[in-house]
Amino acid sequence: MSYKKKRPRGKYNVIVYNDDHNTYDHVVKSIFDICGHNLIQAEQCVHLIHHNGKCNVFEGSYSLCSEIYEELLKEGLTVKLLK
């Protein structure tokens, strides 16, 4: 009997949460640079983060979402990786 290494499958989401220590402009720039959104999309995400407390800024495979998650964390954003 062979055992295959289990890989996370399905769609994953990178959620950015509102916090008191990141500026609006820093979050826009981070989402723009890291997630690949255009400027308008990044600003809309930050608007949702500001008013709703969170926004799903990226959706995809585990490996892609994990990379985005780590980069946003390095920028000091409050982020979670969810399935």
C-alpha positions, -999 to +999 in steps of 0.1 A: +000+000+000+014+034-009+008+066+009+006+097-011+017+130+005-015+150+011-015+183-006-040+210+003-065+212-026-093+235-034-097+272-033-079+292-007-084+329+003-061+355+016-080+379+039-067+412+050-081+427+082-084+463+093-059+474+120-047+505+137-011+505+127-011+504+089-019+535+068-044+535+040-017+542+014+006+515+027-022+489+024-031+501-011+005+499-022+010+464-006-021+450-023-012+466-056+024+453-055+018+419-041-016+407-053-014+420-088-045+442-086-046+475-105-047+507-085-085+510-086-090+474-074-064+479-046-082+510-035-116+492-035-101+464-014-088+489+012-122+507+012-139+474+021-112+466+047-117+500+063-155+499+063-162+461+067-132+452+088-118+427+062-116+419+025-107+388+005-078+402-016-067+370-033-082+336-042-064+306-057-044+275-051-027+269-017+008+275-031-001+308-047-022+320-017+006+309+007+031+331-012+008+361-012+000+356+025+037+355+034+045+387+014+016+406+029+028+395+064+063+408+057+047+442+049+031+442+084-005+436+073-030+417+094-037+387+072-052+352+074-050+323+049-083+304+048-098+276+029 
